[in-house]
């Protein structure tokens, strides 16, 4: 069986076992999240060896040339050595501008890029990986367009098991340094095939973050087709950006905003509240006649995203036009360090 060398230890890889699974089985601390090659939290460097093509295909060519690959997708058939990268090797340094509450459980995090010349290009709606001063990594969707605003905006909910969110909600302060790498994800607007197709944006909780970015990007690019945004929460008190979205609805005749609350209104009164959950509202308002031309963007918890994707596909949407970024809640181990 092939051997895996990591730090000062050598381990035997099981048949068809990934580098990530081997390291976790042997209680090694390595950052990871989705385990599907999407979040790129488990980036490692192949030392004096070649990683498999499958494990490299999801990362940028510039990183591939430096030997980086994804531990969750690397299944070696020969002896290999892996090392954690140091953050400074491939990240962009950012500084916390502000942290404020959007509702009782969600904060808005604004970051400034320390060296603007080092900032990479991304499409509004994609996600990046943030790394805090303790080396904890977590992926979040960007809620705005940096090239226009000159800052990065994130909407982050407090999760009970989240090490990174625990730090953000309890310890982080303006001025703290975060390192960032990316981008990744296919939830972004493209007008390459025209700008008159219908668009459906649907999300729950902080799933609004990438949808809000996609919406503003589409409107800024002069999208002419109908755009409908469904955003849901347990009650109306779990919604946010309601006034901002209603203002966009008034300013753009082709945009419709449908807020939804599974358990009805809370203390916050919301005009035009949809029928129950996002799924219920979509059943009530969806135009199936044009669904085969409609671009659909779904963001939120995995059960919500996968369930709604299936529902909309069965109603007539093309699978190639459904773009999904399910949010995975997982605590992650430190990277190779930020200092």
N, C-alpha and C positions, 0 to 999 in steps of 0.2 A: 504494500500500500504506500502511496506517496506521503512524504513528510512535509510538514509546514513549520518553518522557523519564524518565530515572532519574538522580538526582544531577545532575551537570553534563553528562551525555551524552545524545544522542538516537540511537535505533536504529530501523531499519526492521523491522517485524514481517513474517514470512513468512505466507503464507495458512494459516489455521487454527492459527497458532502461539500458545501461551500466553505470558503475561508471564514466567512462570518460565523456560520454555524459551528465550525470547529473551535473557533476562539471562544464563543459563548459557552460551548460545552465544557471547555477547560477553564471557565471562570475568568477569562481575560476581559479587561475593560476596553470596549470599543464602541464608538458612537454608531447608532443605527436607529431606524424608525420604521419605514414601510416594508423593508425586506423584499421589495419588488423591483428595485432599480429606478424608482421614480424620484425619491427625495434626495438621493445622493449623500445622505448623512454618513454612510459607511465607507467613504472614500479612503483608500489605502494606496501605498506605493509598492510596486513590485520591485524587489531588490535583486539585482543581478540575475533576473529571469524575465520571461515574458508571460503576461497574463493572457487569458483566453480572449479571443475577439468578442465573444458574447458579453464578457464582463466590462469591455471598454466602449461598446458602441453607444452607450447612453451619455457619455461625458464628452466635453469639448476636446477637439483635436489637440489644442495647445497643452491640455493636461495629459492626454494620452502620450504625447511625445516625451513628457517628463516621467513616464512610468506609472501614472495614476490609473486606478481601476476601481470597480465597485466590489467590495468584499462579499456582498450578498449574491452576486452573480458569477463570482470566480470559483469554478469547480476544477481544480487542478488534476492532471493525470500524471504529473511528474513532481519531483521535489521542488518546493518553492520557498521563498522568503518574503514576508510582508512587513511593512513598517507604517506606523501612523504618520501622516504629514504634520508638520508644524503649521499653524494657522497662517503665519506670515508668508508662507510659500505661494499661496494662491488666493488669498482673500482680499477684500476691500475693507479698509478700516472706516468705521462710522462712529458717530457720537450721538448720544441721546439728546434730542432737542427738548422733548416734552413727553409726559405721560399724563393722560387725563381720561376720565371715565365717560363712556358713551351710554352706558346704563349700569345697573348694579353689579353686573358680572363681566362686562367687556370694557377693555381699555383701548384707547388709540395711542399708538406709539409712533412718534415722529423721529426720524433719524437724519442727521446731516452727514454727508460724505466728507471725510477729512481731506483727502486728496482727490479733487474732482477729475483729474486726468486719469486716475486709476479706475474710475467707474465704468462698468460694463453696460452694454445695451441690453434691455429686456423689453418684452411686449407687456403693456398693462394687463394684469390678470395672471401672469406667471408667478411662480413662487421662488423664494430664495432660502438659503440656510443661514440662520443667525447663530453666532457663537458668543457666549457671554464671557466675562473675565475669568470664570472658573473652568472654561473650556467646554461647557455644556452646549450642545448643538440642537437646534430645532428649526424645522422648515415652516415658513409662513408665506401666504400669498400677499403680493403687494397691491395696495388699494388705490394707487394713483400712478401718474406718469412723471417719473423723476425728471425727464428732459424738459418738461414744461414747468414743474413746480420747484425743482432744485432741492427737494427733500424726499424721503421715502416714508410712506404711511402704511401702518399695519393695524389690523383690528384683532385683538387677542383676548380670548376668554380664559377664565381661571379654570383649570382642570385639577381635580383632586390629586392625581398621581403625577402631574407634570412638574419635573424638577425645574425646567426653564421658566415656566409660568409662575411657579412659586417664587423664584428669584425676582421676576419682573414685578409681581404684585406686592412683594414684601420688602425688597432690598434695593432695587434699581433706582437710580437717581439721574436727573439731567446732568450731562457731562460724562457719564460712564461710557466707556468704549466697548463697542460690539464689532466683531469681525463678521463679514458677510461673503458668501460665495453663491454662485448660480450663474444664470437662471435655469429653471426647469419647468416642465408642464406645458400642456397644449391648450389651456383655457385662455385664449386671447382672440381678439377680433381681427379678421382679415377681409379686405375688400378686393382681393385678387380676382374674384369671379363676379364682380359687380357690387352694387350697394343698395339693391332694392329687394333683397330677400327678407322674409320675416325672421325675427330673432326672439327666442324665449330665453330668459335668464331666470333661474330658480334656485333658491338656496335657503338654508336655515342658519340661524345664529351668525357666526362670523363668516359663514359662506357668502355673506353679502360683500365682503372685502374684494375678492377678485371680480365679482359681478359688477360692482360699482365702478371699478377701473375699466372693465370692458365696455360698460354703458357709456361712460364719459369719452372713451376713445372712439367708439362708433359714432357718437353724436359730433365729436370734433372733426371726424373725417367726412361728415355730411351724409351719413347713412340715411337712405330714403325709405326703406322698408319699415314695417311696423315692428316696434320693440316692446315686449311686455316683460316686466320684472315682477316675479313673485318672491316675496321674502316673508319667512315665517318665524314665529317664536311660540313659546308655551302660552304666554299671554301678551297683550300689547306692551306691557312693561319690559318685555324681552326684545322688543324691536328697537331700532335706532336709525338715525339718518332719515327719519320720516319727513321732516320739513324740507330737507335738502332734495329728497326724491320728488316730493310734491311740487317743489319749485321747478325742477327739471321737466316734470309733466306739464306744467303750465307753459313753459317756454318752448316745448317741442310737441307739435301736434301728433307726431308719429310714435310718441312714447307713452306707455301706460304703466302705472305703478299699482300693484295689488298687494297690500300688506295682509298678512294672515295670522291668526292666533288660534291654536288648537283648543284652548279653554276659554276663549272669548276675551273681552276687554278686561284689562287690569285698571290701575289708577289712571293710566294715560289713555285719553280718548283719541281714537284714530278714525278720521273720516274715510269712508270707502273701504272698510274692512272686508276682506274676502270671506268666503264661506269655510270656516273651520281651518284645517291644515292646508299647507301648500298643495298637497295632492288633491284635496277636495276642491280647492279653488281652480286648479288646472282642469279637473273634470268638468267644472261648471263653465269655464270661459274658453277653453281651448278650441281653436278653429282647426278641425282635422282636415278640412278641404285643402289647405295649403301646407300641411305638415311635411309632405315629402320634399318641399323646398326650404323648410325652416331650419335655421341653425339653432341648436339647443346647447346651453351651457348650464351645468349642474354642479353645485358646490355645497359641501356640508359634511355631516357624519356619513360614514360608509353605508350604513343601512338605508339612509334616506337616498343617497346618490344612486346606489345600485338598484333599489326598488323603483325609483322614479325613472331611471334610464330604461328599465324593462317595460314599464307602463307606457312611456312615450314611444318607444320603438314599436310596441304592439299596436299602438294607435295609428302608426303610419310614418313615423320619422325614419329617415335613412340613418343607419348605424354610423356611417362616416360623417354625418353632420351633428352627432351628439358628442359633446366634449365634457369630460368629467374630471374633477379633482377632488376625490374624497379626502376628508381630513382625518388623519390617524392620530389617536391620542396615545402616546407612548413616551415614557421617560427614557432619556438617552444618556449614555456614558460620556465622560470627557473625551475631547480630542487630544492631539499631541501637545496642547498648551498654547496660550496666547501671549506668553511673556518670553 
